[in-house]
Amino acid sequence: MILIADELAVARLPRKTTPQLARTIRLIEQLELPWLLPRALSAVDDGVLQTYVPGTAHPHGTGDPGTLADIINVFADYDTTGLALNAPFAQRGRFTKAMLTALDAVVEDHMAREIAEHVHGWTDDGVGAGLVHGDLAGHNMHWVDGELVGILDWDYAARWDTALNATYLSLWHGVDLETITPTPHRARVWSGALGLYSLANALTWDISAAGWRRLNKKVQPRILAAHRALPHAEV
């Protein structure tokens, strides 16, 4: 739960006690970035009082490639030594055998397995390892007059493949990966992997036929593009 106090502070009150909150607050205090972060104004107990970060989400489907590329470079160049980071795959977990078996029924030619094998391998080998936010898009980024002011929600930040930062920004802003990152093929594979997670989650829901069609229309092209990018991925 998030409570905003007259644009002065934000009270973050998790539904259940978790040691991850203290770790995230410690990480935010360690980070020195050119944007505002929700820094702690109180001790971390069952919740925490944090600084208010002004601004709003950038309009979906638009964005300046140069500005986004600069953001990606800041993350890629950041020294992660000693940071209180989460683990890769912390939000959704790795692809399991059960997930991949289910995906085989809805994704052609075992593409899901090949994509999963690559993203697992890149992670284990430390390919592109650097500061990854974990969900660098939408309402986690606050903009004012076209300028990025602050970044929220650092719970899943990890030392991971920095191509992921470009993936999230491209998905939200609708810009071509080639215009914002030197590793567009690897970022494209990660985009397909995120699409696979969406399908795997939907397979566990009571999703309507119409909802399933919309989801497939959205993510199947990304999965195909990811599979085609595998031979060209920058490693």
N, C-alpha and C positions, 0 to 999 in steps of 0.2 A: 504494500500500500504506500502511496506517495501523497503527502499533504503539503500544499504550498502556502506559506505564510506571507501574504501581501508582497510577493515578489522579493522577499528579503532572505528567506531560508526555506529549505525543504526538509520535511521529516520523512525519513524512510523507515517503514515499519513492516518487516517481513512477516509473512503469515506464520512462519515457524522459525524457531531459533536455529541459526546455522553459523558455523565457524567461518564460512566463506565470506560473510559480511565483513568481519574484522580484517581478513586478508585483503579484500578488495579496497577497503578504506586505507590500509597500509600501502597498497600499490599506488593509489591515487596521490598519497602524500609523497611518494618517491618520484613520481613522474614530473618532469620539467619540459612541458610542451608549450608551443606558442598559442595555445587556446585555454580558455577557462575550463576548469574541471570542478566537479561537485565535491569540494574538500570538506572535511569534518569540522563541525563547530561544537561538537560534544563528544563525550566518550561513547564508545560502542557498547551498548548493552543489549536489550531486546530490539533495539533500533538505533538510529543515529540521526542527528540534525546536521544537514549539509548546506553549503552555500548555494544560493539560487543562481542558475545560469540562464541569462536572458536569451531571447531569440525563439525561432520556430523552425520546424522542419523545412528543408528546401522543397519546392514543388517537385512532385514526382515526374520523371521523364524528361527533365531538363538539367542542364549543368554545363559549366565552362570547363572544357578538357584541361586547359592549363592550370586552373585552380585545383582541380581534382588530382592532377599529376603531382603538383606541389605537395598536397596532403600525403599522397602515397610515398613520396620521397622522404618526408619527415619520419614516417613510420619505418621505412626501410633502413634509414641511416641511424636509428636510435639504438643506443647501447643498452642491451637488456640485462647486463651483468648485475646480479644481486636483487633484481626486481621480484616482488611477491606475486608472481604470475600464476595463473591457473594452468592446467594441463591441456594440451591439444585434445580436441574432440570432447571437451568437458560438457558442452551443451547437449549434444545429441548422441555421443558415444560413437565408437567405431561401428562400421558395418558388420553385422553378425551373420553367421551362416543362415539363421532363420530369416533375417531381413533379405538376404540375397536370394534365397530360395523363393520367397514371396515375390520379389521383384522380377525374377525370371519369367513369371506368368504375365507380366504387364510391360516388360521392356525386352525388345527383340535382341536376338543374337548374343545373349550373354554380355551385352554392353555394360550392364550394371556391375558385373563381376570384374571386368577389365578396368573400369573407372575406379572402383573401390580398391583394387590391387595397387593401382598407381598412387592414389592419394595416401593410402596406408604406407606404401614404400617411401614416398617423398618425406612423409612425416618422420618415419623411423630413421631415415638417412640424414635428416636435418636440412633438406633442400630448401633454400630460400629462408632459412631460419632467422627470424627477427621479431619485432613487436607487431603483433596482430591484435586488433581490437576485439574481433569476434562477431561484431554485428555493426559494421561501420556504414550506417545508412539511416534514412528516415528520421524518426523522432529522437534518435540517439545523437543527432548532430543538430546544433542550434545555429541558425544563420540570421544575420541582420544586414539588409541591403546588399545581398550577394556576397557577404563576407562570412566565413566560418568563425563563430565566436567561441563556441564551446562544444565539448564532447562528453556525453553521459554514458552510463551503463557499462562499466568496465569489468563486470563479473566474469566474463569468459575470455578476457584478454590473456594471451599466451605467447610463448616463444614458439612460433609456428611459421609456416610458409607465408611470407609477406605478399605473395600473389593473391591471397585471400582478401586483402584490403581492397585491391583493385576489383575483384569479383563483386564484392558488396556494393561498392560505389557505382560500378557499371550497371548492376541490376536496378538500383534505385534511380539513378540519373539518366539511364538510357543512352549513355555514350559508348562509342566503340572502344573496346579494350586496347586496340592498337594506338589510340590517341592519348592514353593515360599511363601505360605501363610498358616496360621493356620485356615483360614476360606474359604477353597476351594469351599464348597457347595454354600455358599452365593455369592461368586465371580462368580460361574457358573450361578447362577440365574441372576445376573446382566448382564452377557454376553448374555444370552437369551433376556433380556430386550433391550439391545442395538440392537440386531438383529431385534426385533419387530419394533423399531424406523426406521430401514432401510427399512423394508417392508412397513410400514405406509407411509414413504416419497415416496417410489417408486409408491405406489398406486395413488399418486397425480400427477405423471409425465406421459408423453407420452413415456413410456419405451417400447423398442422393445421386441418381444417374446423371442428372444435369451438372451437379458439382464435380463429379468424376470427369465428365467430358471437358469442363472448363479447365480443370487442373491439368489434364493431359495435353490440352491445346497449349497451355502455358509452358509446361516443363519438358515435354517430349522433344521439341526442337532443340532445347538446350542440351539434353542428354545426347542427342545425335551429334550436335556440334562438338560436344566434349569428346565423344568417341573418335571423331574425325581428327581432332586436335592432338590425340595421344602421340602419333608418330613425330610430331613437330614440337612437343613440349620442351621448354627450355630447362635443362637440368645440368 
